Amino acid sequence: MSAVRWLVKCGAGAVILLIACGLATARFGSGLQMPATTTRDGTLITLSRYLREPVPDTVLVGSSLTFRLKEEYFAAPRLRNLALAGGSPVTGLEIVANQPKLPRLILIEANVMNRPTDTLVVERFSRGASEPLFFRPVRAAVAAYEQRLHTPLAHEQVALNLRRLVGQPPSDFDSRSYTERALQQFNAEDPADATLGNVKRMEQLIQEMEQRGARVLLFELPYSEPIEGSQFTKTTREIVHSAFPDPRRWLNIDVNRNELRWADGVHLDERSAILVTQAIERALTSVRAVN
C-alpha cells in the first residue's frame, strides 16, 4: 500500500509540474522557438526574436550575401535582417508572409534564387506552429537563454568602429584563387529551373503581402567583376528582371565598386558590407521621401 501511495504521489506531482510548466510557457514563452537543424543558429535566433518583438518597419530577406549585412550596421533601429546563411530568400519571405502583421517595407535579395525553400524552418517560425505540450517549457527556456546570451548590438554601440573601418583603405588581400574557384562553380551550375520556380512563388507572396498593405522591393548586391560575368549570375538576373521589369520595383544601391572587396569573390568583406549597408540606407531615404 505504501508503494501504491508513493506512485500516486509521484504521478500527481508530475501532473502538477507539467501544468505549471504549461502555464509558464503560455505566460513567458510566446514567440520563443528553438533553432531547427537546417540553418545557421545565429539566423534562427534572429527569426525567433522577430516573432517575439514588435513588428519592425523594414525587413530584409536573402541568402548568405545579405546575411553579411549585420543589423548593427544599419542606423535604422526598427530593421531586421532575416537572411539565411546558405538559404533561400523565399524561406524568409514565407515566414514574414505567415505572420498576422507585416512590416511596412520588405526588401528581397535577388542574387541567389535557386535554393529550395526550407520548409522545416518555415513551419517552425510560422503562425500556428505547434509541438507537443511536454516539450514546450524546455524549448522555451533554452530559447530564452540563447536569446539572452546572443543579444544583438545596437548601432550606437558599434558606430565608432564602423567609422574607423570605413575610413581605412580597401583590403589588399589577394582573393584571386578563391574567386577562380567560385567562378568555376558559378559557370558549372544552371540555376534556371529552380530560379523560375522560386520566382513564381515569390510573385504570389509579393501580391499577397502588398494586398495586406506592405511594400516590397527587390535589390541586387554587387559581385566581383568575374562573378558578375558568370553564367549563373546572367541567368538569374535575366529570369528575375523578366518577372519584375518595373524599375520602381527595384532598390537602387549606388556604391563605388572600386571601394568594394570580396573575401571569396562572392561575399563582401566587412568594410565593403558596411559601405553597401550605408548605400542601402541612402536608397531607403530616397524611397521614403518619394512616398
N, C-alpha and C positions, 0 to 999 in steps of 0.2 A: 504493500500500500504506500509505503514511503517513496518507493521508486516511481509509482504512478503519479503521486503528488509532485514529485520533482520534475517529471516530464511535463505535467500540466503547467507548472510554474514557468519552465523554460519556454514552452510554446507560447504562453501568454506574454512573456517578456519579449519574445521575438516579434510577435504581432504588434505590440505597443511600440517597439523600436522602429518597425517598418512604417507604421502610421506617422510617427513623429518625423522620420526622415522624409516621408512624402510631403508632409505639411511644410517642412523646412525648405524642401526643393521648390514647392509651389510659391513660397514667400521670397526666397532669395536666389533661386536657381534659374529664373526666367531668362532665356536668351543665352545661357551658358551651354556650349557644346564642346565635347571632347574632339580633338583633332582626329580626322579619319586617316587612313594609312596610304592614301593615293596621292597626296600632295604635300608640299613642304609645311612643316608645323608652324613656322612663323606666319605664313599667309593665313592658315586656318585659325590661328589666334586672332588675326585681324578680322576674319569673317565672323567669328564668334562675337567680337567686340561690336561689329557692325549691327548685329541683331540686338545687342543689349543696350546700346546707346541711342540717343535721339537720331532721327534720320538726318544725314548730312545734306548740305546744299549740293555738293558735287561728288561724284563717284567715278573712278577710273577702273576699267576692266581691261585685261590684256594678258599677254604672255610674260615670259621672263624678261623681255625687253622693257616693259613698263614696270615690272617688279623692281627694277633698279632705281626707279624714281621714288625714293622714300618719302613717306608722308611728311617727315620733319623738314624736307627741302622746301615744301610749299609754305608760303606765308599765310595763305587762307586757312583759318582754323577749322572750318566745317567742310573738310575734304577727306575722303577715304580712298585709298588705293587698294582695290581688291584683285589686282593682277596676280595670276598664279604662276609661280616659277615652274616651268616645264608643262604648263597647262594651256587651256584654250580660253580666249576672250568670251566665248559663248557660255562657258561654265559660270563665270562671274555674272554675266548678263542674265542667265536663268535665275540665279539666286536673287538678284536685285528685283527682277520681274515678279518673283513669287512672294514678295513681301507686301503687306497691306498698304504701306505708304512708300512712295518713290521719292528719290532726290529730285531737285529741280533740274539738274543737269547731269547727264550721263555721257562719259567720254569712252569711246571704244577704240582700242588699238587695232589697226588693220594690217599689221605687218605679217603676223603668223595666224593663218586661218585654216590650217589643215589638221589641227589636233582635234581629237574627239572630245566631246563633252564628258566631263567626269560626273557620271550620274550618281555615284555614291556621295560625292561632296554636295551635289545639288540637293539630293534627298536629305542629307544631314542638316543643311543650313536653310531649308525652305520652310515656309509657314506650314504648320500642321504636321511637321515631322514627329514621329512617335517612336518610343522604345519601351521595353519592359519596365514597369514601375520599380522593380528591385534595383536596377542599375542607375536610375536617375540621381539619387542622392550622391552616389560615389562619383559619377561623371561630373555632376555639378560642382562638387567640392574640388576635384582635381582641376577642372577647367578654371574655377575661380582662382586657385593657387597659381596656375600657369599665367593667367592674365595679369595677376598682381606682380608676378615675377618679371614679366616682359612688358611692363607699362611703357608705351611709346614716348619718345622725347617730344617736347614741343619745339616749334620753330625758334622761339626765343632762346631756348637753351643751346641751340647749335648755330645761331645766326653768325656769331663772331667767327667760328670755324669755317662756315660756308664762305664768308667773305674772304678769309685767308686763302682757301683753296682756289677760289675763282681768281684771286689776284696773282696766283702763281702761273708760270708759263705752262703750256700743254706738256704732257708727259713725253719723254723721248724713248719710251720703251719700244723695242723692236718686236712687233707682233706679226711680222710677215709670215712666219711659219704657221702660226695659228690661223691666220687669215686664209692662207692657201689650203689648209686642211678643211676649214669651214666652207670655202668656195667649192671644193670638190663635192662635199655633201650637198650643198645647195644646187649644184648642177646635176647631181645624180638623182635627185628626188623630184617627182612630178606631183605637185600639190593640187592639180586641177579638180579631180573628182571630190576629194574631201573638202576643198575650199568651196566648191559650188553648193554642197550640202549644208555647210555651216553658214554660208551667206544667206541661203534661203531661210534657214531657221532664224537668223539674225534679223532679216526683213520682217518676219512675223512678230518677233519680240519688240522690235522698234515701233511697229504700228500699234501694238497693244499698249505699250508704255506711253506713247505720245497721245493716245486717246485718253489716257488717265492723267494727262497734264504735264508729263515730263518732257524735257527737250533732250534729244540725243544727237551727238556729233561724233564723227569718226576722225581719227588722226593717224598719221604715219610717223614713226620715229626714224631718224636718219641712220642708214647703214654706212659702213666704209665703202669707198668707191668700187672696189672689186665685187663686194656683195651686192651692191646696187645693180650691177650688170649681170647678175646670175639669173639663170632660167627660173629658179624658184621665185625670186623677187618679181621678175617681169610677169610671170603667170599669175601670181597672187594679185598684183596691182591691177592687171587687166580685168580680172574677174570682179574684184571689189569695186573698182571705179565704174565698170559697166553696170553693176547693180545699183550704184549710188552716184550717178553722174552730176547731180546738182552741186555746184561748188559751195553753196550755202550749207550743205550737209557736212562740210569738212572744216576742221580747225586748222588754220594755217600756222605752223610752227616756224617762225622766222628766226634762225640761228646761224651764226657764222660757222660754216662747216670747217674752216681752217683751224678753228679753236677746239674741234672735237677729236677725241681719240677713242679707239675701241680696243679693249683688252684682248679680244679674240677675233676682231673684225666684225663682230655681230653685236656684242653687248657694250654699251657705253661704260667708260671708266667713271670713277666717282666725280671728278671735276666736270666731265662732259655731261653727266646726268644732272648735275646742279644747273649747268648752263641751259640744258633743254628744259628743265623744270621752270626756270625763270622765263624762258620763251613761251612756255605754255601759259603761265600766269599772265604775261602781257597779252597773249591772244585772247584769254578769257576776259580780261578787262575790256578789250575791244568788243567782244561779243555782248557783254552786259551793257556796254554803252549804246550799242545799236538797238538793244531791246528796251 
